[in-house]
């Protein structure tokens, strides 16, 4: 309930602006015709339904409008649920929100759920295919139907019908069978308006009619007997549209046959006697539609009339002067149905921007649409310079235009680029190719100064200013000119003579210091008339504290310290105290970077005209509002320096399609939250019928809450609309499919959403939208979507398959248990057999190892011992060669012994049983290094380690691995004065890699794959068995890791390894 109440409050709040535009004699109308989708220009009746759609009854069907698209309903001979006729006479919304339609062939009610029409017949009382003129529901819930020539029908709340017709010589019956309209006043009286017999009140107590008719000799009787419409204003005054005879009024508490006040054209200001339509708005005003006379508005004082009619060539005037219906919607906009001009609508917000332009054939308009400059004289008239239409004068009070051109005056050129009114109220203009002229309005003569008759150096004069009084300054194509009015003499200042930024000066302003501000095609200048010097500002792409561009289009002095400078690329703020320039672009909130004009209103807002509309900006709050042609602007493109603020605070901006004038205080944001509706649903880009074969749509999409789709519906789309009719092309939208989309899709003004290949499941499609001023309906609307999977993906199919599979699985399981038991028994027998064979092989290997160790060691010891004995006992008898041979025998026998020891160790470590536990590898490395230092205390080796480094492994094997790695590093750094050994850990892809690095001899990477092969030694001059790294590799592999090495000759080596545990 919170959202509807808020909308209601805003509607009431917004309706308070009705007075603002209703009293304006210059209303602007928007027109909807067949060009926009309306089925026929003859619009007889208008109503708005509860959802917010507008409905228009025409001569060719019923139209529903959502602000963008018309949906047409017409008669179909083969469809009894279609309209009875295409000729729509009346529309009515009852207290339940039902839409009733009166046609030329009967009565029907719209079924919003099935998007069809239910026809009503009452054979017992004669209601059939009659021409229905009026429909009304009274406060008791009874429905009244007025017909053309067949009287009045009444349906009570119990669905019982009665028929009332005229009876000759019976004054208590209805006065005529041609019932035009039915209305109930605030006191509960039911009024029946007829054609030819005035009006009648239905007397419920006595079940009869009391007639009120025109009496020729009674000026206070009804103005005429052909009454087309009745309404009541908020002050209790009843109004009667008397076709051909005027307008009648009577207070609801003073009902009497002679209690009428009548209004006539000549006497009271009514535009025409042929009054057809009435609408009492919510602010007490009365809208009066006439036949061929246009539209009147009567103020609440019941005295003041405003008249509106079609103006030749003016697309924003009333489109047709025959008004058939006037209707006020829920936000206060006025909708007008015309005879041949379609629908006209008066929007509140579009009235603020008054647009004046040239209308061919209409003398009282601007005579040229290219507006370059404005000036206000002491009488409040606005003088307008046009490029091609000469000089125009406009009276804002009367709306009258006066034109001064080469055709009706001695103006030498109609291309007037500027107009200026000096301190003595003299009018001066600058032209293209026509020089500079003074204009005398009394004599309608121009007094030109050109290059031919004066010292003016250029006939192209772009702008004019004055300082001091009596001295004019001219911006020309060939420099700055000083004109002395008294002596009629010129002095010229140029770029060459006085340092101006350029000789082509586009804009000129006189600031509060009496200095001349110059906007040129090559920068901005401040010219000092006293010193005749110019301070220039230009664009430097390398320096942001310079102008954003050199082509100056407009200049505005906000105060004595702040200048605003518009360019063809950005807006600039110049602080005259500090010299600081701040640049602003679209990225900062501007609507476009091409700036044409700047003005400031009394609230501190800057109004900036651009190439993409008008922007309102507050420099302190940085709040932006953007306005475009859809808001009532003359267009989105304006003209440079064509801006002005009049003495009453109104702002003027000129463009390529005339000019706009507006009161900044009247520019208000549309506060109404628009209803959001889903208007269409399609599958594979084709409309879906309601209730059709295999159609998922059981109700109209606007009423549907849940959609069940098949998995075969792989492409489906929605169309939606925000029911805001003010500049509806600016409405914004966002949508999401909950369960599929993670975030909202903000799609600007796009009104469709398409989804493809959505998996089966439950989803919620949500859409929200905004009005033209970006006020969002965050709640929006939604629809549940169920995408049904194929049968093989349904739960029951899956359960059946599961049960069947479970049975198969149980059978297979039993069979598998049996076979597994047999296989285990066979496998266990095989394992036992292989285990025994392996045990025997290990015993044989150990015996062999022992035998090798014993059998090989004894001869080697003998060789070494006897060689040693020979050297000791017979050394003095041997020559040097013999001694050398014996030494070699000893060394090789010892070497052989070392190799045998290494092989035995390698075999033992490879076969040793592992006992895994948590080991600090860093502590292990540090201890091994310390052992090497104790063995070789003369070595100076720097060690860099890391600890703790916890790993899982066999501590004994890990120590052997570390001893071999450190031994390798210790050995190969022996020739380094400053040896360094490093142990560390690195992390790569979540895995730890350990390394031992030295700065020793290194190795050639060509041989890196041979490092871990047994007996491979890359440095043979150093001692070693050749199986140390092989041992390391096998220990690493037993721990589930791998090892590799990197190095360069004389630059050291690094051994990397991983441990799986």
Buried (B, 14 or more C-beta within 10 A) or exposed (E): EEEEEEBEEBBEEBBEBBBBBBBBEBBBBBBBBEEBBBBBBBBBBBBBBEBBBBBBBBBBBBBBBBBBBBBBBBBEEEEEEBBBBBBBBBBBBBEEEBBBBBBBBBBBBBBBEBBBBEBBBBEEBBBBBBBBBBBBBBEEEBBBBBBBEBBBBBBEEEEEBBBBBBEEEEEEBBBBBBBBBBBBBEEEBBBBBBBBBBBBBBEEEEEBBBBBBBEEEEEBBBBBBBBBBBBBBEEBBBBBBBBBBBBBBBBBEEBEBEBBBBBBBEEBBBBBBBBBBBBBBBBBBBBBBBBBBBBBBBBBEBEEBBBBBBBEEBEBBBBBBBBBBBBBBBBBBBBBBBBBBBBBBBBBBBBBBBBBBBBEEBEBBBBBBBBBBBBBEEEEBBBBBBBBBBBBBBEBEEEEBBBBBBEEBEBBBBBBBBBBBBEEEBBBBBBBEBBBBBBEBEEEBBBBBBEEEBEBBBBBBBBBBBBEEBBBBBBBBBBBBBBEBEEEEBEBBBBEEBBBBBBBBBBBBBBEEEBBBBBBBBBBBBBEBEEEEBEBBBBEEEEEEBBBBBBBBBBBBBEEEBBBBBBBBBBBBBEBEEEEBBBBEBEEBBBBBBBBBBBBBEEEBBBBBBBBBBBBBEBEEEEBBBBBBBBBBBBBBBBBBBBBBBEEEBBBBBBBBBBBBBBBEBBEEBBBBBBBBBBBBBBEEEEBEBEEEEEBBBBBBBBBEEBEBBBEBBBBBBBBBBBBBBBBEBBBBBBBBBBBBEEEEEBEEEBBBEBEEBEBEEBBBBBBBBBBBEBBBEEBBBBBBEBBBEEEEEEEEEEEEEEEEEEEEEEEEEEEEEEEEEEEEEEEEEEEEEEEEEEEEEEEEEEEBEEBBEEBBEEBEEBBEBBBEBBEEEEEEBEEEBBEEBEEBBEBBBEBBBBBBBBBBBBEBBEBEEEEEEBBBBBBBBBBBEEBBEEEEEEEBEBEBBBEBEBEBBBBBBBBBBBBBBBBBBBBBBEBEEBBBBBBBEEEEEEEBBBBBBBBBBBEEEEBEEBBEBEBBBBEEEEBBBBBBBBBBBBBBBBEBBBBBBBEEEEBBBBBBBBEB
